[in-house]
């Protein structure tokens, strides 16, 4: 899957391949009317990102992101919630 759909993510320690998702998500902003917000996240091999943690920066397709949450699943796959900068 990484070979077919992966993008290159760059950080201070090098690069790795990840699946990048940037879907819209309905968010309650008060007042009962949801608004659409982007929800950027990546999924990658845990071994490729073992030195990354919350607050680190990544560049994907020339866009800068900060890692909000690193979420390893215990099976060798890690998801990361990102915040656009």
N, C-alpha and C positions, 0 to 999 in steps of 0.2 A: 504494500500500500504506500509506503514512504517513497519508493522508487517511482511510482506512477503519479502520485498526487502531492508529493512533498515539495516544500519550498525551503530555501536556505535562510536560516536565522543566524545572525552574527552577534557576538558579544565580545567582551574584552579578552576572553580566553580562547576565542576561535570561532568556528562555525559548526552547525549541525543541521540535519534535515528534520523537518517537522510538518505535520498537517496543520494548516492555518485555517481557522474558521472565524468569520466576522459577521455573524448573523444578527439580524434585528431582533430585539426582545421587547415585549410590552412591559413598561415600568409604570407603576402607580406613582404619580407625582402629586397626589392630593386632588381633591375635587371630584373624584370618581371617574375621571377620564384618563385612560392609560395613554402614554406617549411611547413612541418607538425610540429605542436607544441601541447603539451597536454594542455587541458583547464579544470583543476579540479574545480568542483563546488558541492555544496550540496543543498538539498531542505529539509526543516524541518518545524515543527510547530513554529510559532512566539512566542508562550508562553514559549517554551522550551529554547529560545535563547535571551530573552529580555535584558539580561545584556551584550551580546557580541556586539562588535563594530569593525570597521576597525582597523587593526593592531594587534588584539588579535590572540593568537595561538591555534591551534587544533591538536589533534593527531587522525588519522584514520588509522586503520590497521598497527600500529607501524610506520607510516610516519607522519612527522611534517609538518604542513601547517600554513601559516599566512593568515588571512582574508583580502582580498583586498577590497571587497565591500560587505556590508550587504544591501539586497534589499527586504524589506517586501512589499508584494503586496496589503495589506489592507484587505485581506480576511482570515487572520490567517496563511498564508504560507509565509515563508521567504526563499529566495535563497541567497547563498553566493558564490562569486567568490573567489577562494583560490589560493595561490601561494605556490608551494612546496619549502621546505627549505632543 
